[in-house]
Amino acid sequence: MRKDDVRRVPAPARGRAPHAAPAAPVRSPAAERLSRLARHALALLPLLLIGAWAVVDWRTVRDGAARLASADPGWLLAALFFTCMGWVAAALVRQGAVPERLPPGLLLASQFAAGAANHVLPASIGAHAVTLRFLQSQGISLARGTASLALYSLVKPVAKTVVLLVFLVAFPDMLHLGALVPDDRTLLLVALGVAVALAVAATLLAAVRVLRTPALGFLRTALTDARILHTRPSRVLALWGGAAATPLLQGSVIATVGFSLGLPLSWAQVVFALLIASTAVGAVPAPGGIGPVDAALVFTMAAFGAPVGLATATIIGYRVVTVWVPLLPGALVLSALVHRKVL
């Protein structure tokens, strides 16, 4: 090697080794303890919320348990089976709303946990939050995860409306709808409210650029994923088949609980009552649909000829089977998924 070549070799900077990688930031012990405490708090939060709700709604739990104590255990087992199948249907719809293949076991566990969160927060916010966090843990971006939730929320009412129309065609004389159909004034108010909401949304998007840019990006992402999904028969079957099966499974739970108590209605009548009641008041933001849907269900089953007391007992039993029985296991699964950083 020549002397000139030796002189051209740059000397390493003083006090630093050559090719040294930048040091990773070191978290203080206090920050580590705070992070660990926050994770444990999030894991225990579902159990605390359930405890608070049990105190507030203790009368329903007590009355429902007393009613179910004298029910037919065979029909109650059937109700539990249809409840479990409802989580499977929810997992199918979630899988059908994303092009990527999700791990089936974790997906089902997330929907079981989402059921517990759904009964604590209104308008399915809890279930959507759990599902969105699960999708992000599987490498799906926030925009595409949100688009899948929008597709899920759109497909479910559309599929339920199709199922309702099929029931109307198949059983035209099952129920006289005169007492249940809203009058012209109510329909006009609903249409006016929808039109005002759409007009306000369109005005905001047109006038506020900060809202318009992300909204258009979200819309492009949602339409792209929806187009891709509907070119795959397996995704179409999971998305629309699971969405159509969901109200049928819910109605089957109500019917089997009613049969265990001696409800004098057929399966088709009970499912039809659920479809009508949930369509009429399903948009009211209540946790898990509890409250408005319950009252509408009692009214609709009474219109079929069921005694009001027995219809009320059926709905209370239905809520115990679908809400209170799986709530503690669902909260434990939710806590475990948070602790394992799956959520």
Secondary structure, DSSP 8 states (H G I E B T S, - for coil): --HHHHHHS----TTS-TT---------HHHHHHHHHHHHHHHHHHHHHHHHHHHHTHHHHHHHHHHHHTS-HHHHHHHHHHHHHHHHHHHHHHHHTSSS---HHHHHHHHHHHHHHHTTSBTTHHHHHHHHHHHHHTT--HHHHHHHHHHHHHHHHHHHHHHHHHHHHH-TTS--GGGTS--HHHHHHHHHHHHHHHHHHHHHHHH-HHHHHHHHHHHHHHHHHHHHHTT-HHHHIIIIIHHHHHHHHHHHHHHHHHHHHT----HHHHHHHHHHHHHHHTTS--BTTTTHHHHHHHHHHHHHT--HHHHHHHHHHHHIIIIIHHHHHHHHHHHHHHHTT--
